[in-house]
């Protein structure tokens, strides 16, 4: 989609000794795509080991691209992975899917990205999660496979980011958090204005106000014709 390529650089991860897989739904779904992208189990195993080694620099996330410096025994490499951004039509369909469920806009505005949104987005024809063949790596190393071990290691660590903040996925798919929230505010504003201008609501508010005035006069014992207040 059009717009500035807003970027965020996440701090480098320290070395990890545990081989446990991430517990979050979004991270597990992302790592399934990473496993699909690997050329062979050998590269996948080596990339997991490299990701845990604490040898990857800060990860820069921007719409359509993930980048980081990756170091191994052979040197320091500039590594990137391209991820397709959502077309404008898919973004519109996604926002409609968000608004189709009561409370979902408020949840997203509060920073919650419910995983059932994937199913509803797919029903609208939007694939939020990329598949393995869409993850195209580039690296300054000499490996002939794509993505190489360094790119796969980077993708593993992106899964760790998703474990803490699923909005990283929407960012790389072309919807940075601030842009997404601004669109949601814009989508909700017309509905709010329409609701405020609803004549039925105006009648209801007027009736409630007249009833309150009637009860107040009745309780005070104030004389006079009360019929006009009803």
SVG drawing of the C-alpha trace seen along z (x, -y; Angstrom):
<svg xmlns="http://www.w3.org/2000/svg" viewBox="-52 -27 87 59">
<polyline fill="none" stroke="black" stroke-width="0.4" points="0.0,0.0 1.1,-3.6 2.6,-5.8 5.9,-6.3 8.0,-3.3 7.8,-3.7 10.5,-1.6 11.2,-0.3 14.4,1.2 14.0,3.8 16.9,4.4 19.1,7.4 18.3,10.6 20.7,12.0 21.9,15.5 19.3,18.1 20.0,21.6 16.5,22.9 15.2,24.7 11.6,24.3 9.3,23.0 7.4,19.7 4.1,20.1 2.1,17.4 -0.3,18.3 1.1,15.7 4.7,16.7 3.9,20.4 2.0,19.6 4.9,17.5 7.4,20.2 5.4,22.7 5.9,20.4 9.7,20.2 9.9,24.0 8.1,24.1 10.6,21.6 13.7,23.7 15.4,25.6 16.2,28.6 16.2,29.6 19.9,29.1 19.6,25.3 16.6,25.1 18.5,26.7 21.6,24.5 19.4,21.4 17.7,22.2 21.2,22.6 22.4,19.3 19.2,17.5 19.8,18.7 23.5,17.7 22.9,14.0 24.9,13.1 22.1,11.1 22.0,7.4 18.9,5.2 16.1,6.2 14.7,3.4 11.1,3.9 9.5,1.8 6.6,2.5 7.7,5.3 11.2,5.8 13.1,7.2 16.8,6.5 19.6,7.3 23.4,7.9 24.1,11.6 27.4,12.9 28.7,16.5 32.1,18.2 32.8,17.1 32.1,13.4 29.5,10.7 26.7,10.6 24.0,8.1 20.8,10.0 17.3,9.1 14.0,10.8 11.3,9.3 7.7,10.0 4.8,8.9 2.8,6.0 -1.0,6.2 -2.6,4.5 -4.9,1.6 -8.0,3.7 -6.9,6.2 -6.3,3.5 -9.8,2.2 -11.2,5.7 -9.2,6.3 -10.5,3.1 -14.1,4.2 -13.4,7.6 -12.2,5.7 -15.4,3.6 -17.7,6.6 -17.3,7.9 -18.5,5.9 -15.7,4.8 -12.9,5.7 -12.1,2.1 -11.7,1.2 -9.6,4.3 -7.2,3.3 -7.1,-0.3 -6.0,1.1 -3.2,3.1 -4.9,6.5 -4.7,8.6 -7.0,11.6 -5.8,14.6 -9.4,15.4 -9.1,12.3 -7.0,14.4 -10.0,16.7 -12.3,13.7 -9.8,12.0 -9.4,15.1 -13.2,15.2 -12.8,11.7 -10.0,12.9 -7.1,11.5 -4.1,13.6 -2.5,11.9 0.2,14.6 2.6,15.1 3.4,18.6 7.0,20.0 7.3,19.2 6.7,15.5 9.7,15.1 12.5,14.1 15.9,13.6 19.0,11.7 22.4,11.9 26.0,10.9 27.1,14.5 27.9,16.9 25.1,19.5 23.2,20.5 20.0,21.5 17.2,18.9 16.6,18.1 20.0,18.9 20.8,19.9 21.3,16.2 18.0,15.2 16.3,18.1 17.9,17.2 16.6,13.6 13.1,15.0 13.3,17.2 14.0,14.1 11.1,12.3 9.0,15.1 10.2,14.1 9.2,10.5 5.7,11.7 5.5,13.7 5.8,10.4 4.0,8.1 1.8,9.6 1.5,6.1 5.0,6.7 3.3,8.9 0.9,6.1 3.9,3.7 5.9,5.8 2.7,6.5 2.3,2.8 0.3,1.6 2.5,0.0 0.8,-0.3 0.2,-4.1 -1.0,-4.0 -3.4,-1.1 -4.8,-2.9 -5.2,-6.1 -7.2,-4.2 -9.4,-2.6 -10.1,-6.0 -11.0,-7.4 -13.2,-4.4 -15.0,-4.7 -15.5,-8.5 -18.2,-8.7 -20.2,-6.0 -19.9,-7.9 -21.1,-11.1 -24.0,-9.3 -25.0,-7.9 -25.0,-11.3 -27.1,-12.7 -29.7,-9.8 -33.2,-11.4 -34.4,-8.4 -31.6,-9.0 -32.5,-12.7 -36.2,-11.8 -35.0,-9.4 -32.8,-12.0 -35.6,-14.6 -38.1,-12.2 -35.7,-11.3 -35.0,-15.0 -38.7,-15.8 -39.4,-12.8 -36.6,-13.9 -38.1,-17.5 -41.6,-16.0 -40.3,-13.9 -38.3,-16.8 -41.5,-19.1 -43.6,-16.3 -41.3,-15.5 -40.8,-19.2 -44.6,-19.7 -44.3,-22.7 -47.8,-23.8 -48.6,-24.3 -49.6,-22.4 -47.3,-19.4 -49.0,-18.0 -46.8,-20.1 -43.7,-18.4 -44.8,-14.9"/>
</svg>
